Amino acid sequence: MNIIEKLRVMLPHWIEHNRGHAEEFSQWADQLDETEGELAGQLHRAVHSLEEAQRALVEALAMTGGAKSEKEADGGSDHEHHHHHHH
């Protein structure tokens, strides 16, 4: 398996994983909006950065000959994919 084929396999996972983190950050930020506006703003900023990364990952996958959209990239499913990391 060459590097392009490996990326075609890995990128959908990264796309799904990235989306899960963005959703989680957004939920935390929403809880803080009223009481900790500045902190919430930083989390929203992180979500925006992840959304930009998401577009780049989807485009990279398309360049490998993989899915052409984010929905295709995760197998076309709408399932939830949660990772509970404590960094």
N, C-alpha and C positions, 0 to 999 in steps of 0.2 A: 504494500500500500504506500503510495507516494504522499508527499506532504499535502497536496491539494485534496486527495481523497480523505486523508485524516481530518483536514479542516472541514470538509463537507459533513463528516460525522460529528465533530466536536462543536461546530458553530451553533447548531440548533440547541444543544444543551446550554451553551453559554447565553444564548438569546433568552431562553426560558428562565435561567437562573438570574440573569440581570433584571428581567421583568419582575420576578418575585421580590427582589430587593427593592426595586422602585416602588412597588405597591406597599411593601412593609414600611419604608421610610415615609411615604405619603400618609399612611395611617397614623404613624407616630406624630408627624407634623400637624395633622388635623386635630389631634388631641391637645396640642400645645398652642394653637393659634390664638386663643382668647387670653391665656395667662402668660405665655412666654413667647411673645411675637418674634423677638430676634432669633431665638433658638429655632422656632418653627421655620423662620425664613431661611436659615441655613440648611435645614432638612429639605425644604422645598427646592433650594438651589441644588442640592445633591440629586434630587429626583430629576430636575431638568438636565443635569449632566448625564445621568443614566439614560434618559430618553435620547439624548444626542448619541451616546455610545450605542444604544439599541439600533438606531438608524444605520450607523456605521457597520455594526455586526450583520444586520440583515443584508446590507449591500455587499459586504464581503462574502456572505453565503451565496448570494446571487452570482458573484464573480467566479465562484468555484463550480457553478453549474447546478447549485442546489436550489432551494425554494426562492421564489421571487418576492415573497411578502412575509411579514412576521407571523401571520396566521399559518401559512404553509410551513414556516420554519419550525413550528412546534407541533407539526403533524396535523394542523388544522383543528386542534381540539381547543376547547375553552376551559379545560380543567385547571384547577388551582395547583400550584406547585410551590410549596412553602419549604424554606430552609430556615432553621432557627439556629443561627450562628451567634456566638458571643465572642466578638473580637476584642 
